[in-house]
Amino acid sequence: MSAVDTAWLRMDRPHNLMMICGVLRFADPVDYARLRRVIAERFLVFRRFRQRAVESLSVAYWEADPHFDLDRHVVRVALPGRAGRRELQSLVSRLIAAPLDARHPMWQFHLVERCDGGSALIARMHHCYADGIALVRVMLSMTDAKADGPPAMPFAPRPRGRASDEASMVSALMQPFSGAMKAAMAVAGTLVERGAGIWQDPSKAVELANQGSALTGEVAKLALMGQDSPTRFKGAPGVGKRVAWADPVPLAEVKAIGKALSASVNDVLLSCVAGALRGYLVAHGDPVDGVTIRALVPVNLRPIEKAYKLGNQFGLVFLDLPIGIENPVERLYAVRANMRALKGSYQPVLALGLLAAMGAGPRALQEVLLTALARNASAVMTNVPGPARPLYLAGARIDSLMFWVPQSGDIGMGVSIISYAGAVRFGLVTDRQLCPDPERVIARFGPEFEKLVLTTLLAPWPEGGDLDPEVAERAVSRATAPRASPEDAGPSGPADVATLV
């Protein structure tokens, strides 16, 4: 097992399991026997999913499960009551906190056969098997473009001739990736060699920064980074989790607002996420002036065409969300500035090196490095581009999909953004002790997006450059009429919008 995959295997904690969880919803019933055949023929073609992770004192490795039984991994589930969104969210909340059986391959599909008149499929996978990009690739290989085929995506890319132009293009794409991996492994070697000293003695971090390398400077910057603002989202998490998701919003609308404000789709969505978190804190009477919530954001470090090989090959960056800014346009520009500042950063390479060091070094070093990664953030925030057109699984059309990634260390909140079939969705997983009602956060996303849309439409525009935040503030006052409080939505109330790109 690679050092990075070993790190994810070791990171399991009772209060934060290293499990990726996803939900697919279908308007029509899914046939269990047909689903089982699809999994046997298209999922198990990846040999890794017949293997269990074994850890000895010195090394972790993959081993074929001598007692592999598909019935253990594909199970039927019944929901109580009317079996709608509320009941499904409750089931996912329980499963996301339930550990997978390490004696067997650590993955499982739960088919909910009666859910809102159709079906739902809950997929759980330990992070040591693959990262989000690879698992999306695996899931796509199980789907069809129509109810009876053809397959939406082949299992692996077609072989290419050595001298073809296409091969040359692939080589060009691989060069920076290979450099990133090489640099990350060099960082890992340095951290294992120096042990925990860099993180426990600030003077050593300063000494490292003075060496002049951009990468060593990034190591020092991370070692010296202060924690983000203390909020109710930050604290010692417990075992219980809560998940929630919102209804979709058209991706075209998000793109239009981004274009009008010279911002990316990510900038627009993340600024609305920041506004929703701000509104939740204000509703609880918490101070928000000058508050910043920092999120760990995964960054893919592999060519998409290599995703089918599984494993974990991604880095992380620290993104500041300006919760203290009320003006939606000003907040958007602040998010945009923070995102642009991260471009070209060595943080993803450094984070991959940290993960490799966790897996290659002793457990004592892993605890220090894990704390270094997690202590300065309050959330993990993931953005995955999904299929642009509707797909089918086992003959049933996938109406919507959602996923959640694990939170490392003591981080208690995960934000998920994914696009699918022209819509963008927003999901949230929180620690039950820190934020027992994530649906109340989600209920605020819609109004935040509406506020940004109305401000953009009504504010006068300069001939060139950005919209003046002061002008936008006056537009907000005119554009936002009194509305029912999101608190009125209740625990299962309508989620105005969904987020995920």
N, C-alpha and C positions, 0 to 999 in steps of 0.2 A: 504494500500500500504506500502511496506517495506520502511525503512528509505533510503536505497540506491536507490531504484527506485524513491522515492520522490525527491532525490537530482537531478537525471537526468531530472525529470519533471521540476524542478525549474531552471535548468541551461540554458534554452533557452534564446538566445539573438538574436536580429535582424541580427547581423553580424555573428553569429555562432549558427545555429539551431541544436538541439540535435537529428539529424536524421541519421539513417543508410540507405544508398542507395546502391542498387545492380543492375547489368545489366546482363541478360542472353541473349545470341545470338543463333539463330537457322538458319541453312542453308535452312530449309523448312518452309513454312507458318504454323503458329499455329492457330488452329481453335478456335475462340473466345468462342463459346458456350461450347466446350469441356473444355477449360481452366476454364471457369466460374464454371462448374460442379466440376472440381478437387478442386478448391478453396473452394467451398461450402462443399464438402465432406471431404476434408483432412486438409484444413487450419482452417476452422471454428470449427473443432472438438476440438480445443483449445479454451475453453470458453472465455479466456481473450480477444480474437480478436473481440468479440461482445460487449466488454465493453469500456467505455470511462473513461479517467482519470479526476477526479474531485478534486479540491483543495479548501479547506476552509481556514479560518484564522489560524487554529491550526493543521490541519491534511489533508492528501491526501488519497483518497480511489478510488476503482474501482466501477463503476456503470453500469449496463446493459443499453445500448442505447435503449430507448423506440421507436426510429424512425430508427432503423438499416435498411439499404437498401444496398444490395450487389452491385447494379448498381453504387452507389456512390464511391465504393472502387475498382471496376474493370472497367477500362475505356479504350476505343480505342483512339489511337493517330495517326495522319497522319504527315509524315515528308515532307518538301518541297524538290524540286529539285530531284537529283538522289538518295537521301536517302541512303548515305553511312556512313562511320565512322565519317566523319566531322560533318554531320548533327546530327547524334546520340549523339555525344559528346556535341554538342551545346544544344540539348534538355535536356540531363542529367544535364548540367551545370545550366540551368534555373530551373529545378525541384529541384535540391539539395539546392537551395536558396529560394524555395517557401514553406512557412509554411503549415503544415497539419491542418485541421479543428479540433480544440479542442472540438467542440460541439459533435463530433462523435468519434468513435475509430480512433486513429491516425495512419492509415496505408493505403496504396494505391498501386495497381498494374496498370501500364500503358502498354498496349499491342500495340507495333508499328508493324502494320501488313505488311508493305512493307519497308524492310530495307535490302539492298544488296541482293535482290532476295529472302530473307527469312523473318524472323521476329525477333523482340527483345522484351524483357520483362523487364521493369524498376520497381523495387520494392522499396518502401519507407516505413520506419518504425520508429516511435519515439523510442528513446533509453530507455525510461522508461518501455517499454513492455518487453524487453529482451536484453541480450548482444549478441555479434557476434556468440559465440559458440552455444548458444541456438537457434538463428535464422537459423544458418546453419543446425542444427538438424531438425528444423521445415521444412525448404525447402527440405531437403532430404526425409522427410516423404511424400512429395507431388510428388516425382519422381518415375519412374519405371526403372527396369533393362533393359527392352526392350520396343519397341513401344506400345505393347499391354499387358504389365505387365510381370512378377509379380512386386509388389511394391519393390522398392530398399531398403526400411527400414520400419519396423513397427512403429506405433505411440509411443509406450512405451515398455520398456523391459518386458519380460515375468515374471510373479510372480515366486518367488523362495521359496523353503522350508526353514524353519528356521534353520534346522540342517545340511543343505548341505554344502559341501566344498566350493561351489561357494558363498554361503551367507557369509561364514567366510572370504573369500577373499574380498568381498565387504566391510565388516565391517573394515577390515584392511586398505582398501583404504580411508574409511570415517574418520578414526581417525585423521590423520593429517589435513584433511579438516575441521573437526569440531573444532579442535584446532585453526586453522587459523581464522575461523569465530568468535570464542569466543574471541580471542585476538583482532580482529578488532573491535568488539563491545565494548571491554574494552577501547580501544583507543578512540572510539567515545564518550563514557561517559566522559572520562577525558577531551577531547577537548570541549565538551559542557559545562562541569563544569567550566573549566578555561577560557572559552570564547576565545577572540582573543589575549589575553596577550602574549602567547607563540610566536606568529608571529610578534607582534608589539614591543616586548622588548627582544633584543638578550640576555640580562642577564638571563632572565627566561629560555631561551633555554639551556644556559650553565648549569644552575642549574638542569634542567631536565636530561642533559647528565651525570651529576655527580651522579645520582641515581644508576648507575651501570647496569641497565637492558639493554639488547641488543635492545629491542623494544623502550625504552625511548631514548636510544642513537640515534636510527634511526629517531625519531621525531625531536630531536635536530639537527641532521645532515641536515634534510630537511629544518628546519626553518632557518638554517644558510647558506644554499646552495646559492652560487652566480649564477648570470645569465650566460647563455652561450654567445658566441661571438655575437656581433651585426652584422647582415647581412641584405641584402635586403629582406630576408624571415621573418624578425622579425619587427613588428610594429603594428599600430592600423588597424585592418582589416575593410573592408567595407561589404556591403551586397552581392555584386556580387561574384560568384565563377566560377572557370574554372576546368574542369576535363579532364583527358587524360589517355590513357592506351597504352601499347606497345604490340607487337606481342609476341607469346610464345617462350620460349627457352626450350629445352628438360631437364627435371628434372634429367635424368641420367647423362647429361654432368655436371650439377652443382654438383651432388654428386661425380662424378669422380674427379673434381678439388678439392673439399673439402677433399676427402680422400688423394689425393696426397700431400696436404698442411697441413694435420692433423687439419682440420677445419670442422665445421659443415656447412650444407647447409645455415643456417641463416647467419653465418659469411661471406660466399662467397657473398651472395646477398646483405647484408647490406654494405659490403665494396664497392661493385659496385654502390650502391645507393649513398654512400658518394662521390665516384669518379664522378658520374654524377652531383651531386650538386656542387662539386668543379669546374668542367668544365664549368658549367653555370655561376658561379660567375666570373671565369677568363675571359670568353667571354664578360662579362659586364665591365671588367676593375676593378673589386673589389679586394681588398687584400685578400689573402687566407693563408698566412704564419701564422702558429699557431692558425688558426681558428678551433673552435669546435662547431658543431651544436648538441644540445641535443634534444633527442626525448623521448616522453612519450610512453612506450610500454606496452600494456595490458598483464596481466598474468592470465590465467584461474585458479580459486580457487575452482572448483567443479568437481566431477567425471563426465566424459562424459555421463554416463548412466542417470544422473539426469538432463541433459540439457533440456529435454522435459518439465520440470516444469516451464520454462521461468524465468523471473526476471533477475537481474544483480548480478553476484557473481564473480567478477574479481578484481584483484589489478593492480597496475601500478609500473613500474620501470623507472628510468631515465637512458637512454643509451647515452653515448657520441659518436658521429661520428667524427672521426679525419679528417676533411676536409683539414687541412693544410698539410697532407702527400700526396705527389704526387706518390711515388713508390707504385704500386698496391699490391705487396707482403707485404711490410712493413705496408701498410694501413690495409690489411687483418689481419695481426698478431696483430695490435693495436685494431681492432674491436674484435678479438677473446679474447684478454686480458680483454677488457672492459666487454664483455659478461660473461666471467668466474668469474670476480670479483662480478657480481650480483648474482651468484648462492648461494643459502642459505640466501640471503638478506631478511630482514624484510620489505623492501619497499612495496611489494605487499599488505601485511597485513595492513601496515600503511595507504596506499592509500585507501584501502577499508574502513578503519576506518574513514578517512577524508570524504569520500563520505557519510557514514552513519551519521556523525556529521552534514554534510550539510543538510541532510534531516530531522534530528531530532531537530536541533537547530534553533534559530531565523535566519531570512534572513540576518541580519547584520553579523553574524558569517559565513554564507554561502559565502558571498562576500569575506571575508578575506581568508577563506580556499581555495576558487576557485582561487583566485589570487596567493596563495602560491603554488598551484599545477601547474598553467599555466605560471607563470612569468619566470620560469627558463628553459623553453623549447621553441623550435621554431617549433616543428612538433609533430604530433601523428603518430606512426608507428605501423601498425597491421599486424600480420602474422597468417594466418589461413590455416590449412591443409584441402584440399578439397578431394572429391572422387577420387579414383585411376583409376576408369573406367568410360567411358562415360555413362551418364544417359539420361532419356527421361522425358519430361514434356508434358502432354496432347497429347501424341502420337508423339511429335517432339523431335528429338535428340538435346540435349544441346551441341553446338559446343564450346562455351567458356563462362566464367563467370568472373565478376569483381565486386568489392564492395568498398565502402568508408565509413569510420566511421567519426563522427563529431569531430570537434576540440573545446576544451573547452576554456573558458576565451577569451584571445586575440590571441591564437595560430592561425596561418594563413595557415598551410600546413598539409596535411595528406598523408601518404605513405601507400599503401596497397600491401600486398604480399599474393598470394594464389596459391595453386597447384590444378590441375584438369587434370585427364586423362593423366598422364605422362608428363605434361608440367607445367611450372612455369610462372606466370604472374605478371606484375608490373603496378600499377596504381597510379595516383597522383591527388589530389585535392588541389588547391591553391586559395588564395584570389586574386581577379582580380586586386586589387590595388597594392599588394605586388609582385605578380608574374603572369602577364597576359598571359604568354605563357608556360604552363607546358609541352606542347608537345616538347619544345626544351630541357627541362631537360630529358625527356624520350628518346629522340633521342640519348642521350649520354650514355645510359645504355649499349647498345649493344657493342659499341667500348670499354667500360671499361671491360666488360666481356671477349671480344676477347683479350684484352691486358693481362689480367690475365691468360687466357688459353695459349697464345703464350709464355709468360714469363715462365710459368710452364713447357712447353714442351722443351724450348730451353736452359734453364739455367742448368749448371752442378749441380748435387746433392751431398750433403755431405753424408757420410756413415750413419750418425745418426743425428737426430735433425732437426731444421727448415732450410729452404732455406735462405742463406745469402742475406739480402736486397741489399747489394752493388753489389753482383753478379747478382741479379735480375734486378737491375737498368741497368746494361750493356746489359742484355738480352732484356730489354724493348727497348733500343735504336736500337738494331739489328732487333727486331721482328716487330716493328711498322713502317710500310711504310707510306708515306704521303697519306692522304685520304681526301675526300671532307669534308668540315666542316659540323657539324650537323646543322649549321645555314642554309645551303643550302636546308635542308629538308623542310623548310617553315612551316607555321602554321599547315598544315595537312600532312606533309611529313611522310615518312615511319618511324615507330618506330621500330628500329632494333631488340629490344628484349623486352620481357615483364617480369615483375617481380611479383612474388607472391608465397608464400609458405605456 
